[in-house]
Structures are given as C-alpha cells and as structure tokens.
C-alpha cells in the first residue's frame, strides 16, 4: 500500500509510522502551497503480505 503525505503534516507522518509505514521517496513539488509555491510529498509504503 502506498500513500503520499506533506512533509509538514507531522501528525499524519507519526500516525503512519506507528502503523509501520516506511518512507520510500519523495515527489518534488507535488502539493500546492502558499504564495504560489509547491510542497514535496513524502511517499510512504506498507507491505500487506
């Protein structure tokens, strides 16, 4: 299972880590942010096997 999360969303990242998701990469400039800028997305994965 894969998901993307904003690096600034610390609460979500901690939740996903507590559920054994692991960070496996980034998607540069994935999310719109303030002032017409963009924020990366952390890609996290969890094996269901």
WOKAUR-V179189 format. One record per residue. N is the residue number from 1. PSI is psi in radians with two decimals (none if undefined). D_FIRST is the distance of its C-alpha to the first C-alpha in Angstrom with 2 decimals. Layout:
BEGIN
n:N psi:PSI d_first:D_FIRST
n:N psi:PSI d_first:D_FIRST
END
This chain:
BEGIN
n:1 psi:2.38 d_first:0.00
n:2 psi:2.64 d_first:3.80
n:3 psi:2.81 d_first:6.93
n:4 psi:2.51 d_first:10.60
n:5 psi:2.55 d_first:13.37
n:6 psi:2.39 d_first:17.08
n:7 psi:-0.42 d_first:18.52
n:8 psi:-0.13 d_first:21.27
n:9 psi:1.29 d_first:19.15
n:10 psi:-0.67 d_first:19.81
n:11 psi:-0.77 d_first:19.34
n:12 psi:-0.73 d_first:15.73
n:13 psi:-0.78 d_first:14.99
n:14 psi:-0.68 d_first:16.82
n:15 psi:-0.87 d_first:15.03
n:16 psi:-0.71 d_first:11.53
n:17 psi:-0.65 d_first:13.31
n:18 psi:-0.36 d_first:15.01
n:19 psi:0.21 d_first:11.85
n:20 psi:0.33 d_first:11.20
n:21 psi:2.56 d_first:8.79
n:22 psi:2.49 d_first:10.54
n:23 psi:2.25 d_first:11.89
n:24 psi:-0.09 d_first:11.75
n:25 psi:-2.99 d_first:13.84
n:26 psi:2.62 d_first:15.52
n:27 psi:1.85 d_first:16.35
n:28 psi:2.40 d_first:20.09
n:29 psi:0.70 d_first:21.82
n:30 psi:-0.76 d_first:18.84
n:31 psi:2.48 d_first:20.10
n:32 psi:2.53 d_first:23.74
n:33 psi:-3.11 d_first:25.66
n:34 psi:2.76 d_first:29.24
n:35 psi:0.65 d_first:32.23
n:36 psi:0.42 d_first:30.64
n:37 psi:-3.10 d_first:28.45
n:38 psi:2.67 d_first:24.74
n:39 psi:2.43 d_first:22.10
n:40 psi:2.87 d_first:19.35
n:41 psi:2.36 d_first:15.67
n:42 psi:2.34 d_first:13.77
n:43 psi:2.19 d_first:10.42
n:44 psi:2.61 d_first:8.29
n:45 psi:2.71 d_first:5.44
n:46 psi:2.22 d_first:5.15
n:47 psi:2.27 d_first:6.24
n:48 psi:0.08 d_first:6.97
n:49 psi:none d_first:10.09
END
